[in-house]
Amino acid sequence: MQNKTLGELAESVGGKVIGDENLTITNIAPLMEAKAGDISFLSNKKYRKHLTTTKASAVITDKETSSSAQALLLVDDPYYAFCQIAEFMFGHRKHPSCGISEKASVSKTAKIGENSNIQDFVTISDNVEIGSGCNIYPGVFVGPNTKIGDNCILYPNAVIFDDCIVGSGVIIQANATIGQDGFGFATHNGEHHKIPHISKVILEDNVEIGANAAIERGSLMDTVIGTGAKIGDSVVIGHGAKIGAGCLLVPQVGIAGTAELGQYCVIGGQSAVTGHLKVGNMVMLAAGSAIINDVEDGKIMAGSPAIEASQAKRAYRTFAKLPEMRQTINKLKKRLDELESKQ
């Protein structure tokens, strides 16, 4: 970490300071927990009430406003500016520079690029190609014929099976598995017969795969994770699925085999997409929802089964009133029966 002046931070994000540019900033913290020397940010209006009580020296915001902080840093996108400032002050994790460890098992037919670090107990199989500037942590397994681009990070115990293709700038977190057999079986006379999965997984550039995620290889079609997509912890993506560029899949999402997601979709935690469906571009799915039909571009969906969020909100408000409505209906039925009996 390096201390910075508020003016230096403003210059790094192209922002404007309201107040003292020479304030020394030593840390970043939430509005409620910040103290003198900290810079905080306001990106969610629900926290606006803390602007007048925060002890932060400075606050990143999108417009001039009343605050107990000594200064404001005005930017168009406070959350993105917070991201930039965090990187400017702290940087990302530093990786050990070890070259190729003597304790790693590297096939003689593998090709390792310049400035790549292969740590202890890594297994690099036959005909693997690894680009330059990669960092591969202990316990990683890379299967035969897999190709990995430049500047990738594979954290401990990540597994990439045979014939997979990994682009440049890819991050695979600990214990994630790429390219295992899909969950595909042909049931005949009550017995489940395993289907060979002969296709592969393709991770395009700048993809991130979360810890314990599982990306299945395809049976007939490749499983593809598009450029810049971010896959959360414990996500399962089925065989032959296609995840579009820039998608965000929050932890514990399940995408069934051969489902297709367009670009820049956001899928909330513990949600599911049924197989053989097409989900359009920029679709948002609320947490705990399930898509069972095709979805058009730009839709915001919620519920299980998922319907448009505006309808889902009305439906869930009605659910809370169902016991009362049932009592009312029973009373009306009883009165109707009484009236009919008098005729």
Buried (B, 14 or more C-beta within 10 A) or exposed (E): EEEBBBBBBBBBBEBEBBBBBEBEBBBBBEBEEBEEBBBBBBBEEEBEEBBEEBBBBBBBBBEEBEBEBBBBBBBEEBBBBBEBBBEBBEEEEEBEEEEBBEEBEBBEEBEBBEBBBBBEBBBBBEBBBBBBBBBBBBBBBBBBBBBBBBBBBBBBBBBBBBBBBBBBBBBBBBBBBBBBBBBBEEEEEEEEEEBEBEBBBBBBBBBBBBBBBBBBBBBEBBBBBBBBBBBBBBBBBBBBBBBBBBBBBBBBBBBBBBBBBBBBBBBBBBBBBBEEBBBBBBBBBBEBBBBEEEBEEEBBBBBBEBBEBEEBEEEEEEEEEEEEEEEEEEEEEEEEEEEEEEE
